[in-house]
Amino acid sequence: MNVYVTATDWKTHGDRLRRLREVVFVEEQGVSREEEWDGLDDDAQHFIALDSAGQAIGTARLLDHGQIGRMAVLKSHRGAGIGMRLLAAAIDAAKARGMESVHLHAQVHAIPFYRKAGFDPVGEEFIEAGIPHTEMRLLLPVEFTGSQDQRSLEIVNPEPTGTLPDHAPRLVTFDTESAGRQALLRILGNARRELVIASPALDRVMFGTPEAVDIVSTFVRRAAIPKVRVLIEDARSIAGTGHPLLQLAQRLPSKITLRRQPPDVPEGTPASYVVADDEGLWVMPDRDKPIGFANTHDRVEARRLLEVFNRLFDRAVEEPELRQLSL
């Protein structure tokens, strides 16, 4: 089962997260609605776990003072490591925000789960929402962020991208080709240093549009040290269609590295995905269905996919015949 954990906010996906928490906390655990809906969700950073069909199956939130809470996974999906991935996403988000520690109120039966993630109990047991809890805390390492002069890759679009307008949610899901293309263009257009693209057939309706090719072309021509890496199944079969992105790779072989991915792709890896820098991602789990999601700011999932891509790319076979192909 493919599961994707990504950051979101209440304005974008509050309805879906509300329904999920109603099922887990209110209906299953008997928590009152007055206690569950504490008025803190609007300002919290939320995390959502999606299955391959884009259905919400888990959630968590991080408050500004470092408290992780509202960890919930649908009963039908428990025992698959989803909760630990949600917790890891919240911890990494806290690190990225410079927090020195995070804490949570753990239900007593879940203390061993949080211990595995490095949390330690603090204080005495107490009752919250009618359920025994214990406060637990995790100290976070201080991350070092080098200056721009210390980075090896040029920023193509140096203007800050941390704040998005209200009409542009960070996380979007799609279930049509048109919506998938729009989500892809947004992620491609946000790249400043690096683009990685994995698509077995380099789906032409997504990656072969003039808009997509123009964005990639602009990126590689403007950057002093552009880094675009592409994994496909077979360049020769794709070239037979006159794919515009392959034509661009042929014209700019020193800036776009294209390789044939190895056959032993890890189970659970989406069929097609894009990672822009180390925080933006576009994911389409099934190569035959235009269903997926995109997130402009999710370092946790982006880095996880980037690690998978790097392992595959290191073992991938270059396509030297690309230069001789009649594109």
One Martini backbone bead per residue (centre of mass of N, CA, C, O) as a GRO file, in nm:
protein
  327
    1MET     BB    1   0.093   0.039   0.025
    2ASN     BB    2   0.048   0.366  -0.054
    3VAL     BB    3   0.202   0.633   0.140
    4TYR     BB    4   0.148   0.989   0.214
    5VAL     BB    5   0.332   1.245   0.379
    6THR     BB    6   0.208   1.579   0.448
    7ALA     BB    7   0.182   1.910   0.452
    8THR     BB    8  -0.058   2.141   0.602
    9ASP     BB    9  -0.378   2.307   0.640
   10TRP     BB   10  -0.687   2.402   0.750
   11LYS     BB   11  -0.785   2.559   0.498
   12THR     BB   12  -0.737   2.322   0.294
   13HIS     BB   13  -0.803   2.033   0.501
   14GLY     BB   14  -1.016   2.051   0.736
   15ASP     BB   15  -1.250   1.862   0.652
   16ARG     BB   16  -1.083   1.598   0.642
   17LEU     BB   17  -0.963   1.612   0.931
   18ARG     BB   18  -1.227   1.624   1.084
   19ARG     BB   19  -1.345   1.352   0.998
   20LEU     BB   20  -1.114   1.179   1.108
   21ARG     BB   21  -1.131   1.276   1.409
   22GLU     BB   22  -1.419   1.193   1.457
   23VAL     BB   23  -1.375   0.891   1.427
   24VAL     BB   24  -1.142   0.848   1.637
   25PHE     BB   25  -1.221   1.033   1.890
   26VAL     BB   26  -1.534   1.048   1.911
   27GLU     BB   27  -1.637   0.761   1.822
   28GLU     BB   28  -1.410   0.565   1.936
   29GLN     BB   29  -1.309   0.734   2.221
   30GLY     BB   30  -1.526   0.955   2.338
   31VAL     BB   31  -1.471   1.239   2.267
   32SER     BB   32  -1.554   1.546   2.299
   33ARG     BB   33  -1.616   1.813   2.098
   34GLU     BB   34  -1.522   2.036   2.293
   35GLU     BB   35  -1.230   1.911   2.326
   36GLU     BB   36  -1.140   1.871   2.030
   37TRP     BB   37  -1.244   2.174   1.965
   38ASP     BB   38  -0.999   2.424   2.065
   39GLY     BB   39  -0.912   2.657   1.839
   40LEU     BB   40  -0.601   2.565   1.712
   41ASP     BB   41  -0.606   2.485   1.399
   42ASP     BB   42  -0.561   2.748   1.231
   43ASP     BB   43  -0.244   2.783   1.359
   44ALA     BB   44  -0.160   2.512   1.269
   45GLN     BB   45   0.038   2.244   1.178
   46HIS     BB   46  -0.026   2.002   0.936
   47PHE     BB   47  -0.078   1.640   0.883
   48ILE     BB   48  -0.107   1.410   0.602
   49ALA     BB   49  -0.240   1.094   0.513
   50LEU     BB   50  -0.216   0.925   0.198
   51ASP     BB   51  -0.339   0.743  -0.033
   52SER     BB   52  -0.340   0.646  -0.367
   53ALA     BB   53  -0.645   0.793  -0.378
   54GLY     BB   54  -0.637   1.051  -0.170
   55GLN     BB   55  -0.700   0.946   0.110
   56ALA     BB   56  -0.762   1.011   0.436
   57ILE     BB   57  -0.573   0.827   0.719
   58GLY     BB   58  -0.404   1.071   0.858
   59THR     BB   59  -0.292   1.270   1.154
   60ALA     BB   60  -0.139   1.589   1.255
   61ARG     BB   61   0.004   1.837   1.491
   62LEU     BB   62   0.161   2.174   1.519
   63LEU     BB   63   0.249   2.395   1.751
   64ASP     BB   64   0.414   2.689   1.826
   65HIS     BB   65   0.515   2.555   2.121
   66GLY     BB   66   0.574   2.229   2.038
   67GLN     BB   67   0.305   2.072   2.012
   68ILE     BB   68   0.207   1.745   1.968
   69GLY     BB   69  -0.101   1.635   1.798
   70ARG     BB   70  -0.367   1.467   1.684
   71MET     BB   71  -0.307   1.165   1.656
   72ALA     BB   72  -0.435   0.992   1.358
   73VAL     BB   73  -0.555   0.659   1.263
   74LEU     BB   74  -0.710   0.453   1.094
   75LYS     BB   75  -0.790   0.139   1.185
   76SER     BB   76  -0.739   0.004   0.894
   77HIS     BB   77  -0.414   0.143   0.909
   78ARG     BB   78  -0.286   0.006   1.131
   79GLY     BB   79   0.053  -0.117   1.157
   80ALA     BB   80   0.217   0.058   0.901
   81GLY     BB   81   0.376   0.332   1.011
   82ILE     BB   82   0.213   0.605   0.996
   83GLY     BB   83   0.251   0.738   1.272
   84MET     BB   84   0.563   0.767   1.253
   85ARG     BB   85   0.557   0.953   1.001
   86LEU     BB   86   0.398   1.182   1.129
   87LEU     BB   87   0.594   1.236   1.358
   88ALA     BB   88   0.843   1.296   1.179
   89ALA     BB   89   0.719   1.541   1.036
   90ALA     BB   90   0.683   1.716   1.291
   91ILE     BB   91   0.978   1.717   1.382
   92ASP     BB   92   1.102   1.839   1.123
   93ALA     BB   93   0.938   2.101   1.138
   94ALA     BB   94   1.055   2.196   1.407
   95LYS     BB   95   1.346   2.212   1.313
   96ALA     BB   96   1.297   2.417   1.077
   97ARG     BB   97   1.188   2.635   1.310
   98GLY     BB   98   1.399   2.615   1.566
   99MET     BB   99   1.332   2.416   1.774
  100GLU     BB  100   1.439   2.268   2.084
  101SER     BB  101   1.148   2.131   2.130
  102VAL     BB  102   0.914   1.865   2.199
  103HIS     BB  103   0.567   1.788   2.282
  104LEU     BB  104   0.333   1.557   2.456
  105HIS     BB  105   0.020   1.376   2.494
  106ALA     BB  106   0.023   1.055   2.608
  107GLN     BB  107  -0.111   0.778   2.590
  108VAL     BB  108  -0.027   0.528   2.790
  109HIS     BB  109  -0.030   0.297   2.568
  110ALA     BB  110   0.180   0.492   2.378
  111ILE     BB  111   0.463   0.518   2.506
  112PRO     BB  112   0.639   0.312   2.341
  113PHE     BB  113   0.609   0.460   2.073
  114TYR     BB  114   0.753   0.731   2.166
  115ARG     BB  115   1.018   0.606   2.259
  116LYS     BB  116   1.116   0.524   1.972
  117ALA     BB  117   1.141   0.851   1.904
  118GLY     BB  118   1.277   0.975   2.197
  119PHE     BB  119   1.080   1.001   2.417
  120ASP     BB  120   1.016   1.142   2.746
  121PRO     BB  121   0.896   1.139   3.043
  122VAL     BB  122   0.689   1.399   3.218
  123GLY     BB  123   0.576   1.346   3.500
  124GLU     BB  124   0.254   1.286   3.567
  125GLU     BB  125  -0.027   1.140   3.554
  126PHE     BB  126  -0.323   1.218   3.350
  127ILE     BB  127  -0.638   1.362   3.266
  128GLU     BB  128  -0.769   1.350   2.922
  129ALA     BB  129  -1.066   1.313   2.795
  130GLY     BB  130  -1.085   1.052   2.998
  131ILE     BB  131  -0.767   0.993   2.954
  132PRO     BB  132  -0.471   0.862   3.012
  133HIS     BB  133  -0.172   1.063   3.062
  134THR     BB  134   0.160   1.167   2.931
  135GLU     BB  135   0.422   1.360   2.934
  136MET     BB  136   0.640   1.432   2.650
  137ARG     BB  137   0.994   1.466   2.547
  138LEU     BB  138   1.201   1.634   2.284
  139LEU     BB  139   1.514   1.696   2.192
  140LEU     BB  140   1.668   1.919   1.962
  141PRO     BB  141   1.866   1.977   1.718
  142VAL     BB  142   2.081   2.209   1.586
  143GLU     BB  143   2.067   2.359   1.287
  144PHE     BB  144   2.273   2.416   1.010
  145THR     BB  145   2.286   2.719   0.806
  146GLY     BB  146   2.414   2.819   0.534
  147SER     BB  147   2.521   3.030   0.331
  148GLN     BB  148   2.506   3.114   0.005
  149ASP     BB  149   2.824   3.093  -0.037
  150GLN     BB  150   2.815   2.773   0.059
  151ARG     BB  151   2.677   2.706  -0.198
  152SER     BB  152   2.690   2.521  -0.508
  153LEU     BB  153   2.407   2.635  -0.595
  154GLU     BB  154   2.220   2.827  -0.775
  155ILE     BB  155   1.981   3.071  -0.750
  156VAL     BB  156   1.730   3.142  -0.967
  157ASN     BB  157   1.495   3.225  -0.744
  158PRO     BB  158   1.563   3.443  -0.483
  159GLU     BB  159   1.297   3.478  -0.394
  160PRO     BB  160   1.084   3.431  -0.160
  161THR     BB  161   0.867   3.120  -0.071
  162GLY     BB  162   0.731   3.093   0.222
  163THR     BB  163   0.495   3.278   0.110
  164LEU     BB  164   0.161   3.229   0.039
  165PRO     BB  165  -0.107   3.285  -0.104
  166ASP     BB  166  -0.433   3.222  -0.030
  167HIS     BB  167  -0.486   3.088  -0.332
  168ALA     BB  168  -0.211   2.899  -0.258
  169PRO     BB  169  -0.187   2.602  -0.170
  170ARG     BB  170   0.043   2.373  -0.088
  171LEU     BB  171  -0.178   2.149  -0.099
  172VAL     BB  172  -0.265   1.927  -0.371
  173THR     BB  173  -0.518   1.756  -0.537
  174PHE     BB  174  -0.569   1.502  -0.801
  175ASP     BB  175  -0.808   1.354  -1.082
  176THR     BB  176  -0.681   1.497  -1.340
  177GLU     BB  177  -0.497   1.598  -1.598
  178SER     BB  178  -0.528   1.902  -1.565
  179ALA     BB  179  -0.461   1.920  -1.260
  180GLY     BB  180  -0.187   1.777  -1.282
  181ARG     BB  181  -0.048   1.987  -1.463
  182GLN     BB  182  -0.078   2.233  -1.279
  183ALA     BB  183   0.081   2.111  -1.043
  184LEU     BB  184   0.344   2.063  -1.199
  185LEU     BB  185   0.408   2.355  -1.291
  186ARG     BB  186   0.443   2.465  -1.005
  187ILE     BB  187   0.687   2.292  -0.924
  188LEU     BB  188   0.876   2.358  -1.156
  189GLY     BB  189   0.863   2.679  -1.106
  190ASN     BB  190   1.009   2.655  -0.806
  191ALA     BB  191   1.277   2.598  -0.904
  192ARG     BB  192   1.635   2.682  -0.812
  193ARG     BB  193   1.851   2.413  -0.819
  194GLU     BB  194   1.660   2.141  -0.845
  195LEU     BB  195   1.573   1.853  -1.060
  196VAL     BB  196   1.356   1.568  -1.033
  197ILE     BB  197   1.266   1.293  -1.260
  198ALA     BB  198   1.007   1.035  -1.247
  199SER     BB  199   0.921   0.844  -1.553
  200PRO     BB  200   0.889   0.580  -1.738
  201ALA     BB  201   0.723   0.741  -1.997
  202LEU     BB  202   0.713   1.039  -1.984
  203ASP     BB  203   0.445   1.172  -1.963
  204ARG     BB  204   0.317   1.370  -2.206
  205VAL     BB  205   0.066   1.514  -2.064
  206MET     BB  206   0.279   1.634  -1.855
  207PHE     BB  207   0.597   1.662  -1.989
  208GLY     BB  208   0.509   1.758  -2.310
  209THR     BB  209   0.442   2.036  -2.270
  210PRO     BB  210   0.521   2.354  -2.340
  211GLU     BB  211   0.523   2.455  -2.047
  212ALA     BB  212   0.715   2.244  -1.922
  213VAL     BB  213   0.955   2.283  -2.116
  214ASP     BB  214   0.997   2.587  -2.065
  215ILE     BB  215   1.067   2.566  -1.767
  216VAL     BB  216   1.314   2.382  -1.794
  217SER     BB  217   1.468   2.558  -1.993
  218THR     BB  218   1.493   2.808  -1.814
  219PHE     BB  219   1.640   2.675  -1.583
  220VAL     BB  220   1.903   2.569  -1.741
  221ARG     BB  221   1.981   2.858  -1.865
  222ARG     BB  222   2.006   3.032  -1.591
  223ALA     BB  223   2.185   2.838  -1.457
  224ALA     BB  224   2.511   2.779  -1.383
  225ILE     BB  225   2.433   2.496  -1.209
  226PRO     BB  226   2.252   2.281  -1.330
  227LYS     BB  227   2.001   2.028  -1.199
  228VAL     BB  228   1.898   1.761  -1.408
  229ARG     BB  229   1.713   1.462  -1.340
  230VAL     BB  230   1.635   1.152  -1.520
  231LEU     BB  231   1.390   0.884  -1.504
  232ILE     BB  232   1.359   0.595  -1.713
  233GLU     BB  233   1.310   0.313  -1.913
  234ASP     BB  234   1.310   0.418  -2.242
  235ALA     BB  235   1.422   0.627  -2.480
  236ARG     BB  236   1.348   0.493  -2.752
  237SER     BB  237   1.039   0.467  -2.710
  238ILE     BB  238   0.993   0.772  -2.657
  239ALA     BB  239   1.125   0.893  -2.919
  240GLY     BB  240   0.900   0.793  -3.121
  241THR     BB  241   0.714   1.058  -3.025
  242GLY     BB  242   0.873   1.327  -2.998
  243HIS     BB  243   0.972   1.426  -2.727
  244PRO     BB  244   1.034   1.738  -2.602
  245LEU     BB  245   1.216   1.667  -2.352
  246LEU     BB  246   1.418   1.498  -2.516
  247GLN     BB  247   1.504   1.723  -2.705
  248LEU     BB  248   1.623   1.897  -2.482
  249ALA     BB  249   1.830   1.688  -2.379
  250GLN     BB  250   1.986   1.675  -2.652
  251ARG     BB  251   2.068   1.985  -2.656
  252LEU     BB  252   2.135   1.953  -2.313
  253PRO     BB  253   2.344   1.723  -2.190
  254SER     BB  254   2.501   1.899  -1.961
  255LYS     BB  255   2.209   1.966  -1.798
  256ILE     BB  256   2.071   1.682  -1.876
  257THR     BB  257   2.019   1.382  -1.698
  258LEU     BB  258   1.972   1.060  -1.851
  259ARG     BB  259   1.818   0.757  -1.722
  260ARG     BB  260   1.793   0.412  -1.665
  261GLN     BB  261   1.618   0.246  -1.460
  262PRO     BB  262   1.610   0.013  -1.247
  263PRO     BB  263   1.410  -0.270  -1.180
  264ASP     BB  264   1.448  -0.241  -0.847
  265VAL     BB  265   1.200  -0.094  -0.731
  266PRO     BB  266   1.070   0.005  -0.463
  267GLU     BB  267   0.822  -0.055  -0.275
  268GLY     BB  268   0.599   0.229  -0.302
  269THR     BB  269   0.688   0.368  -0.545
  270PRO     BB  270   0.608   0.594  -0.746
  271ALA     BB  271   0.574   0.620  -1.077
  272SER     BB  272   0.551   0.941  -1.045
  273TYR     BB  273   0.798   1.210  -0.987
  274VAL     BB  274   0.877   1.530  -0.822
  275VAL     BB  275   1.172   1.727  -0.725
  276ALA     BB  276   1.216   2.046  -0.573
  277ASP     BB  277   1.476   2.041  -0.448
  278ASP     BB  278   1.384   1.977  -0.088
  279GLU     BB  279   1.031   2.048  -0.092
  280GLY     BB  280   0.912   1.990  -0.367
  281LEU     BB  281   0.615   1.799  -0.486
  282TRP     BB  282   0.517   1.535  -0.725
  283VAL     BB  283   0.246   1.284  -0.730
  284MET     BB  284   0.199   0.960  -0.918
  285PRO     BB  285   0.141   0.639  -0.842
  286ASP     BB  286  -0.013   0.583  -1.119
  287ARG     BB  287   0.048   0.550  -1.461
  288ASP     BB  288  -0.287   0.526  -1.542
  289LYS     BB  289  -0.354   0.755  -1.317
  290PRO     BB  290  -0.460   1.098  -1.253
  291ILE     BB  291  -0.351   1.055  -0.938
  292GLY     BB  292  -0.273   1.300  -0.674
  293PHE     BB  293  -0.002   1.519  -0.554
  294ALA     BB  294   0.099   1.848  -0.420
  295ASN     BB  295   0.394   2.022  -0.270
  296THR     BB  296   0.580   2.312  -0.198
  297HIS     BB  297   0.612   2.235   0.139
  298ASP     BB  298   0.792   1.920   0.193
  299ARG     BB  299   1.071   1.796   0.326
  300VAL     BB  300   1.014   1.512   0.415
  301GLU     BB  301   0.901   1.382   0.148
  302ALA     BB  302   1.112   1.495  -0.045
  303ARG     BB  303   1.360   1.355   0.086
  304ARG     BB  304   1.258   1.069   0.061
  305LEU     BB  305   1.239   1.069  -0.251
  306LEU     BB  306   1.533   1.159  -0.302
  307GLU     BB  307   1.664   0.906  -0.184
  308VAL     BB  308   1.542   0.709  -0.381
  309PHE     BB  309   1.646   0.840  -0.638
  310ASN     BB  310   1.952   0.829  -0.576
  311ARG     BB  311   1.974   0.521  -0.563
  312LEU     BB  312   1.878   0.474  -0.853
  313PHE     BB  313   2.072   0.666  -1.008
  314ASP     BB  314   2.341   0.524  -0.924
  315ARG     BB  315   2.226   0.245  -1.086
  316ALA     BB  316   2.192   0.369  -1.345
  317VAL     BB  317   2.161   0.395  -1.697
  318GLU     BB  318   2.288   0.538  -1.944
  319GLU     BB  319   2.199   0.728  -2.259
  320PRO     BB  320   2.412   0.747  -2.519
  321GLU     BB  321   2.203   0.714  -2.768
  322LEU     BB  322   2.056   0.989  -2.761
  323ARG     BB  323   2.234   1.142  -2.976
  324GLN     BB  324   2.130   0.934  -3.219
  325LEU     BB  325   1.854   1.008  -3.205
  326SER     BB  326   1.551   1.060  -3.379
  327LEU     BB  327   1.370   1.348  -3.259
   0.00000   0.00000   0.00000
